[in-house]
Amino acid sequence: MFHTIVVGAGQAGLAMSYFLMKNKKDFLVLDKGLAIGESWSSRYDSLVLFTPRLYNSLPGLAMEGDLHGLPSKDEVSRYLSRYAKAYQFPIQFNTEVQVVVQNDDYSFTVTTDNGVYQTRNIVIATGPFHNKFVPPISKSIDHRVIQLHSSEFRNKNQLQEGNVLVVGGGNSGAQIAVELSESKKTYLAVSKKPDYMPLMVMGKSIFYWFDKLGILNAASHSKLGKFIRKKGDPIFGQDLKIALKQSRIVMKSRVIECKDNVVMFDDTSTLPVQNIIWSTGFKSDYSWVQINGVVSEKNEVIHQRGVSPVKGVYFIGLPWQSKRGSALLQGVGDDAEFLMTYLND
């Protein structure tokens, strides 16, 4: 019987492992991947974080390099690998959790494709991004059009000759569109006009100012936190704005229909396309957590700062889990330290 099983060896699972080890708890980390940092290394080649290294360190080990510089996705992957090796956390890879149930004695049985385990606590560190979401209308598009979800996109070499339509107005879609606009006629379909925020202000990262102004630590249920959440994330940096001004990218409205190789938008315009990148996000999947009172009928986690109503069940790595900074590497450390005070002995 383990004191704690952590599901997921990403940044959230590693932060939780740090405090479990620091408190000398008997724990095991289960991860379906083959190596630490896999989710980062598999993202598109040009990805660079918006947050400087100053805000991308896990507890106990600082990220190397210029603290105000922006790390690449491969640098983050290497850092996480170095972090796990430094502390020798008990991680079992190539192990996918199939179901978790609560036992009569209020412990938990964790069934995987690589064994069955018993634990007094379970910390779910898989994050909210499980299954890629592509709108059903994509099935109406001719098979000769190349379609990729943003999680499958690596670089321009995956695409064929002709134009490209990027669907989705978040930061990933914006970055991918800017990159592709250097070599292809590029269109970006969004449901609303984007808001922009500079990456640097007076020579320092915008996140440095977020920190100083209290925005980074704005609690999820505070007035400021609710206001920020309602507005949603802006597009960080000016690259998209510049590309639009230079007509390297053409902004389109929301996609409403597809037929053959033609995409229709809600302003009644149409566009023949050769390539589509669906930057349309992900859907959560907690179907394997078969414990009443943990996940709502809408498949949303029920929690207060990661603490489930069911004693012994905890979450970490959720956006706005406790504050604006919970999504950052540094933020998961704060949340992990908080959860340690709740774990069953």
KOLZAKOL-179802 format. One record per residue: residue in one letter; x, y, z of N, C-alpha, C, O, CB in turn. Coordinates in steps of 0.2 Angstrom, whole numbers, plus 5000, padded with zeros to 4 digits. Glycine has a CB too. Layout:
# residues N
aXYZXYZXYZXYZXYZ/...
***
This chain:
# residues 345
m500449945000500050005000500450065000500850075005499550005006/f500450104995500850164994500450224998499850224999500850194987/h500850275001500550335004500250374999499650395000501050375007/t500550374993500250414987500450394981501050374980500450494988/i499950394976500150374969500050444965499450474966499750314966/v500450464961500450524957500350494950500750464947501050574957/v499750524946499650504940499850554935499550614935498950484938/g500450544931500650594927501350624929501450644935500250654926/a501850614925502550644927502750704923503350714921503050584925/g502250744922502450814919502650854924502850834930501850844915/q502650924923502850974928502450974934502750974940502851044925/a501850954934501450954940501550894944501650904950500650954938/g501650834941501850774944502550774947502650754953501750714940/l502950814944503650814947503650864953504050854958504150844941/a503250914953503250964958502950924964503250934970502851024956/m502450884963502150854969502650804971502650794977501450814966/s503050764967503550724969504050754974504250724978503850684963/y504250814972504750844976504550854983504950834988504850914973/f503850874984503650884991503550814995503550805001503050924991/l503350764991503250694994503850664996503950645001502850654989/m504350674992505050654994505350695000505650665004505550654988/k505250755000505450805005505150785012505450785017505350875004/n504550755011504150735017504250665019503850635023503450755017/k504650635015504850555016504250515016504150465020505150555023/k503850525011503250485010503450425004503850435000502650525007/d503050375005503150315001502650324995502050324996503050245004/f502950344989502550364983502750334977503350304976502450434983/l502350334972502550304965502150354960501650374961502250234964/v502550364955502250414949502150364943502650324941502750464948/l501550364940501450324935501350374929500950424929500750284936/d501650354923501550394917501550354911501950304910502150444917/k501050364906501050324900501550334895501650304890500350334897/g501950394896502450404891503050364892503050324896502650484892/l503550384888504250344888504750374891505250354893504450314881/a504650444892505250484895504950554898504350574896505750494890/i505350584902505150644905505150694900505650694895505650664911/g504750744900504750804895504450784888504550824883505450824894/e504150724887503950704881503450754878503450764872503650634881/s502950774882502450814879502650884877502450914872501850834885/w503250904880503550964877503950954871503850994866504050994883/s504350904871504750894865504350874859504650884853505250834867/s503750854860503350834854502950894851502550884846502850774856/r503050954854502651004851502951044845503551024844502551064857/y502651094842502951114836503651144837503851174842502451164833/d504051134832504751154832504951214835505451224839505151134826/s504551264833504751334834504551364841504651424842504551384829/l504151324845503851344851504351374856504851344858503451294854/v504251434858504551474863504051494868503551524866505051534860/l504251484875503751504880503751584880504151614878503951484887/f503151604883503051684884503351704891503551754892502351694883/t503351654895503651664902504351654902504651604900503251624907/p504751704905505451704906505651644911505251624915505751764908/r506251624911506551574915506451584922506351544926507351564914/l506451654924506251674931505651644934505651624940506251744931/y505151624929504551594932504451524929503851504929503951644930/n504951494927504851424925505351374928505551324925505051424917/s505451384935505851334938505351304943504951334946506351374942/l505451234944505151194949505551204956506051224956505051124947/p505151184961505551194968506151154968506151094967505051174973/g506651184971507251154972507851154967508351134968507151084974/l507651174961508151174955507951224950507451224947508151104952/a508351274950508251334945508451314938508851274937508651394948/m508051344934508151334927508751374925508851434927507551354922/e509251344921509851384920509751434914509251424910510451334918/g510251484914510251534908509951604911509851614917509751504903/d509951644906509651714908508951714911508551684907509751754901/l508951734917508251734920507751764917507151754917508351754927/h507851824913507351854909507251834902506851864898507551934910/g507651784900507651764893507051714893506851684898508251734891/l506851694887506251654885506551584883506851574878505751684880/p506351534887506651464885506251434879505651444878506551414891/s506551394875506251354870505851294873506051274879506751334864/k505451254869505051204872505551144873505451104878504551174867/d506151134869506651084870507051094876507251054880507051074864/e507151164878507451174884507051164890507351134895507651254884/v506451174890505951154895505951074896506051054902505251174894/s505951034891505950964891506650944894506650894898505950934884/r507150974892507850954895507850964903508150934907508450984892/y507551024904507551044911507150994916507350974921507251114912/l506550974913506150934917506550864918506450834923505450924914/s506850844913507250774913507850784918507950734922507550764906/r508150844918508650854923508450854930508750824935509050914921/y507850884931507550884937507350814940507450804946506850934937/a507050774936506850714938507450664940507450634945506450674933/k508050674936508650634937508950664944509250624947509150644931/a508950724945509250754951508950724957509350714962509150834951/y508350714957507950694963507850614963507650584968507350724965/q507950584958507850514957507150494959507050444964508350474961/f506650524957505950504959505750434956505950414951505450564956/p505350404960505150334958504550344953503950344954504850294964/i504850344946504350354941504350284937504850264935504550414936/q503750264935503650204931503350224925502750244924503150154935/f503750224919503450244913503150184909503050134912504050264908/n502850204903502450154899501950124903501850064902502950104896/t501650164907501050134912500450184911500450234914501350124919/e499950154908499350194907498850174913498650114913499050194900/v498550224916498050214921497450194918497150244914498050264927/q497050144919496450124916495850144920495350164917496450054914/v495950134927495350144931495550154938496050124940494750094931/v495250204942495350214949494750204952494250244951495750284950/v494750164958494150164962494250164969494850154971493750094960/q493750184973493850184980493650124983493150094982493450244983/n494050104988493950034992493550054998493350105000494650004994/d493249995001492850005007493150035013492850065017492549935009/d493850035013494250065019494450135017494850165020494850015020/y494150155011494350225009495050235006495250295004494250275014/s495350185005495950185001495750174993495150174992496450125003/f496250174989496050174982496450114978497050104980496250234979/t496150084973496450034969496550074962496050094959496049974968/v497150064960497350094953497550044949498050004949497950144954/t497150034944497249974939497550004932497250054930496549944937/t498149984930498450004924498549944920498349884921499150034926/d498849964914499049914909499649874911499949834907499049934902/n499949894917500549864919500549854926501049854930501149914917/g499949834929499949814936499349844939499049894937500549824939/v499249824945498749854950499049874956499449834959498149794951/y498849934959499249964964498649984969498150004968499650024962/q498849984976498450014981498750074984499450074985498349954987/t498350124986498650184989498150224993497550214992498850234983/r498450254998497950295002497750364999497250395001498350305009/n498150394995498050454992498250444984498650404982498450514995/i497850484980497950484973497950554971497550594972497450444969/v498550574968498550644965498550644957498950614954499250684968/i498050674954497950674947498350734944498050784945497250664945/a498850714941499250774938499350764931499850784928500050764941/t498750754928498750744920498550804917498550804910498250684918/g498350854920498150924917497550914914497150864914498750944912/p497250964911496650964907496650954900496050944897496251034908/f497250944897497250934890497350864888497950844887497750984887/h496850824887496950754886496850734878497250704875496450714890/n496250754876496050734869495950794864495650834866495450684869/k496350784859496250844854495550854852495250804851496750834848/f495350914851494650934848494750954841495051004840494350974853/v494450924837494350954830493550954828493250904829494750904825/p493351004826492651014825492350964820492750944815492451084822/p491750934821491450884816491450904809491450864805490850864819/i491450964808491350994801492050974797491950974791491251064800/s492550954800493150934797493050874793493450864788493750924802/k492550834794492450774791492150784784492150734780492050724795/s491950844783491650864776492150884771492050894765491150914777/i492750894773493350914769493650864765493750804767493850954773/d493750874759494050834754494650804757495050834760494150864747/h494750734755495350704758496050724755496550714758495350624757/r496050764750496650794747496850854751497450874750496550814740/v496450884755496650934759497050904765496750864769496050984761/i497650934767497950904773497750944779497651004779498750924772/q497550904784497250934790497650904796497750844796496450914791/l497850954800498250934806497950974812497751024811499050944805/h497950934818497750974824498451004826498950984824497550924830/s498451064830499051094832499451054836500151064835498851164836/s499251004839499650954843500050914838500550884840499250914848/e499850904832500150864827500650904823501050874820499650824823/f500550964823501051014819501751014821501851024827500651084818/r502251004817502951014819503251074815503551114818503350954818/n503151074809503451124804503151124797502651084796504251114804/k503351174793502951184787503051124782502651114777503251244783/n503551074783503751024779503150964779503150924775504350994781/q502750974784502150924784501550944779501150904778501850924791/l501651004777501051034772501251024765501851014763500951104774/q500751034761500851024754500851094751500751144754500250984750/e500951104744500951164741500251204742499751164743501151154733/g500251264741499651304742499551334748500051344752499051254741/n498951364749498851404755498751364762498751304761498251454754/v498651394767498551364774498051404778498151464778499151354778/l497551374781497051404785497251384792497151324793496351394783/v497351424797497451404804496751424807496551484807498051444807/v496451384810495851394814495951394821496151344824495351334812/g495751454824495851454832496251524833496751534831496251394834/g495951564838496251624839496651624846496851684848495751674840/g496951574848497351574854498051584852498251594846497351504858/n498551584857499251594856499551544851500051564847499651604863/s499351484852499651434848499551444841499951444836499451364850/g498851454839498651464833498951534830499151534824497951474832/a499051584834499451644832500151624830500351654825499351694837/q500451594834501151574833501251534827501751544823501451544839/i500851484826500951444820500751484814501151474809500451384821/a500251524814500051564808500651614806500851614800499451604809/v500951644811501551684810502151644806502451674802501751724816/e502251594809502851554806502651534799503051534795502951484811/l502051504798501851484791501851544786501951534780501251444791/s501651604788501651654784502251674781502251714776501351714788/e502851654783503451664780503551624774504051644770504051654785/s503151574773503251534767502651514763502651494757503651474769/k502051534766501451514763500951574763500951614768501151454766/k500451574759499851624760499451594765499251534765499451624753/t499451634771499151614777498551644779498451704778499651614782/y497951614781497351634784497251614791497451554793496751614779/l496951654795496851644802496151654803495951714803497351684807/a495751604805495051604807494951614814495151564818494651544804/v494651664816494551674824493751694825493451724820494951734826/s493551674831492851694832492751764835492151794834492551644837/k493251794837493251864839493951904838494451864838493051874846/k493951964837494552004836495051994842494752004848494352074835/p495651974841496051964847496352024850496352084847496751924844/d496452014857496752074861497552054861497651994861496452074868/y497952104861498652094861498952124868498652174871498952134855/m499452094870499852114875500652114874500852054871499652074882/p501052164875501752154873502052104878501852094884502052224874/l502552074875502952024879503452064884503652044889503351984874/m503652124882504152164885503952234887503652264882504852164882/v504052254893503852324895504452354898504652324904503152324899/m504652404896505252444899505852394900506152394906505052474906/g505952354895506552304896506452244900506852204900507152344898/k505852234903505752174907505052134904504652164901505652194914/s505052074905504552034903503852054906503852084912504651954905/i503352054902502652074905502452034911502152054915502152064899/f502751974912502551934918502951954924502751944929502751854916/y503551994923503852024928503352074931503352084937504552054926/w503052114927502552164929501952134932501652164937502452214923/f501752084929501152044932501252024939500852034943500951974928/d501952004940502151984947502152044952501852044957502851954947/k502452094950502452154954501752184955501652214961502952204951/l501352184950500652214951500152164955499552184956500352234944/g500352104956499952054960499452014955499051984957499452094964/i499552024948499151994944499351914943498851874943499152024937/l499951904944500151834943499951794949499851734948500951834943/n499851824955499651784961498851804962498651794968500051804967/a498551834957497751844958497451774960497451734955497451884952/a497051774965496751714967496151694962495851744959496451714974/s496051634961495551614955494851644957494451654952495551544955/h494651654963493951674965493951744968493451764970493751624971/s494551784967494551854969494251894963494151864957495251874970/k494051954964493751994959494252004953493952004948493552064962/l494852014955495352024949495451964945495451964939496052044952/g495451904949495551844946494951824941495051804935495551784951/k494351834944493751824939493751874933493451854928493051834944/f493951934934493951984929494451954923494251954917494152054931/i495051934925495551914921495251844917495351834911496251894924/r494951804921494751734918494151754913494151724907494451694923/k493751804914493251814910493451844903493251834898492751864913/k494051884903494351914897494651864893494751874887494751974899/g494951814896495351764893496051784891496251844892494951744886/d496451744889497151754887497251804881496851784876497551694887/p497651854881497751894875498251854871498551804873497951964877/i498351884865498951864861499551894863499551964863498751874853/f500051864866500651894868501151904863501251864858500951844873/g501451964863501851994857501552024852500852024852502251934855/q501852054847501652094842501752064835501552094830501952164842/d501951994835502151964828501551954824501551974818502451894830/l500951934827500351924823500051994821499852004815499751894827/k500052044825499852104823500252134817499952164812499852154829/i500852124817501352154812501152114805501152144800502052144814/a501152044806500952004800500352024797500252024791500951924802/l499852034801499152064798499252124795498952134789498652064804/k499652174798499752234795500052234788499952274783500052284799/q500552184788500952174781500552134776500852114771501652144783/s499952114778499552064774499851994773499651964768499452104767/r500351974777500651914776500151864779500151804777501251904780/i499651884783499151844786498451884785498451944786499251824794/v497951844783497351874782496851844787496751784788497051854774/m496551894791496051874796495451854793495151884789496051924801/k495151794795494451774793494051764799494251754805494551704789/s493351764798492951754804492851684805493151644803492251794802/r492351664810492251594812492051554806491651564802491751594818/v492351494807492251444802491551414803491451394809492751384801/i491051404799490451374800490251314796489851274798489851434799/e490651304790490451244786491051234782491451274780489851264782/c491151174780491651144775491351104770490851064772492251114779/k491551104764491251064758491851054753492051104750490651084755/d492050994752492550974747493151014750493451004755492351004740/n493451064746494051094748493851174750494351214750494651094743/v493251184751493051254752492751264759492351224761492451274747/v493051314762492851334769492351394769492551444766493451344774/m491851384773491351444773491451474780491451444785490651424771/f491351544780491451584786490751614788490351624784491951634786/d490651634794490051664796489951734793489351764794489951664804/d490351764790490251824786490051814779490051864775490851874787/t489951754777489651724771490251724766490151694760489151774768/s490851734768491451734763491651654763491451614767492051774765/t491951634757492251564756492951574755493251624752491851534751/l493251514755493951504754494151434752494051384756494451534760/p494451424746494751364744495351354748495751394748494751354736/v495451294751496051284755496451224753496151174750495951274762/q497051224754497551164753497751124759497951064759498051174748/n497851174764498051144771497651174776497451234776498851164772/i497451144782497151164787497551144794497651084795496451144788/i497651194798497851174805497351194810497051254810498551224807/w497051144813496551154818496851174825497051124829496051094819/s496851234827497151254833496551264838496451324840497551314833/t496151214839495451214842495451184849494951174852494951184838/g496051174852496051154859495951074860496051034856495551184863/f495851064866495750994869495150984873494851034875496350974873/k494950924874494450904878494750864884495150824883493850864875/s494450874890494650834896494350764896493750764893494550874902/d494750714898494450654899494650624906495150594907494650604893/y494150624910494250594917493850524918493650514923494050644922/s493650494912493250434913493550384917493150334919493050414906/w494150384917494550324921494450344929494650294933495250324919/v494250394931494250414938493450394940493050434939494350494939/q493350334942492750314943492550314951492450264954492650234941/i492550374953492450394960491950444961492050494958493150414964/n491350424964490850474964491050544968491350534973490250444968/g490850594965490950664968491550694966491750744969490950654975/v491950664962492550694960492550734953492850784953493150634959/v492150704948492050744942491350754941490950704942492350694936/s491150814938490450824937490150794931490550764927490350904936/e489550794930489250764924489450804917489450774912488450774924/k489750864918489950904912490750884911491050914908489950974913/n490950834915491650814915492150864917492750874914491850794907/e491950904922492350954925492550934932492150904936491951024925/v493150944934493450924940493150964946493051024945494250934941/i492850934951492550964957493150974962493350924965491950924960/h493351034964493851044968493951114971493651164968494551024965/q494251124977494451184979495151184980495451154984494051194986/r495551224976496251224975496551154975497051144978496551264982/g496251114971496551054970496350994975496450934974497251054970/v495951014980495750964985495050944983494550984983495751004992/s494950884982494250854980493850844986494050844991494350784976/p493150844985492750834990492850764993492650744999491950834988/v493150714989493250644992493950644995494450654991493250594986/k493950635001494650635005495050585002494950525001494550625012/g495650605000496150564997496250574990496750544987496050494999/v495850614987495850624980496050704978495750744981495250604976/y496650714975496850784974497050794966497150744963497450794978/f497050854964497250874957497750924958497750964962496550894953/i498150924953498650974952498850984945498850934941499350954956/g498951044943499151064936498551094932498651094926499451004932/l498051114935497451134932497551214931497751244936496751124936/p497351244925497351314925496951344930496351324931497151334918/w497251404933496851434938496651394944496151404947496251474935/q497051344945496951294951496851334957496451324961497451244952/s497351384958497251424964497351504962497151544966497751404969/k497751514957497851584955498051584948498151534944498451614959/r498151644945498351654938499051614937499051594931498451734937/g499451614941500151584940500151504941500651474940500651614945/s499551474942499551404943499751364936499951314936498851384945/a499651404931499851374924500551374923500751334918499451404919/l500951414927501651414926502051354930501751334934501951484928/l502651344927503051294931503151304938503051264943503751284928/q503251374940503351394946502651384950502651374956503551464947/g502151394947501451394950501251324953500951324958500951424946/v501451274949501351204951501651184958501451144962501451154946/g502251224959502651204965502251234971502251204976503351244965/d501951294970501551324976500951274977500851264983501351394974/d500651254972500051214973500251144976499851114980499651204966/a500751114974501051054977501151054984500951014988501651024973/e501451114986501651124993501051124997500951105003502051184994/f500551164995499851174998499551104999499251085004499451214994/l499551064994499150994994499550954999499150905002499250964987/m500150955000500450915005500150915012500150865016501250935006/t499850975014499550985020498850945021498650935026499451055022/y498650925015497950885015498050815014497550775016497550915009/l498550785012498650715011498550675017498750685022499350695008/n498150615016498050575022498650535024499150525020497550515020/d498750525030499350495033499150415034499550375036499550525040/
***
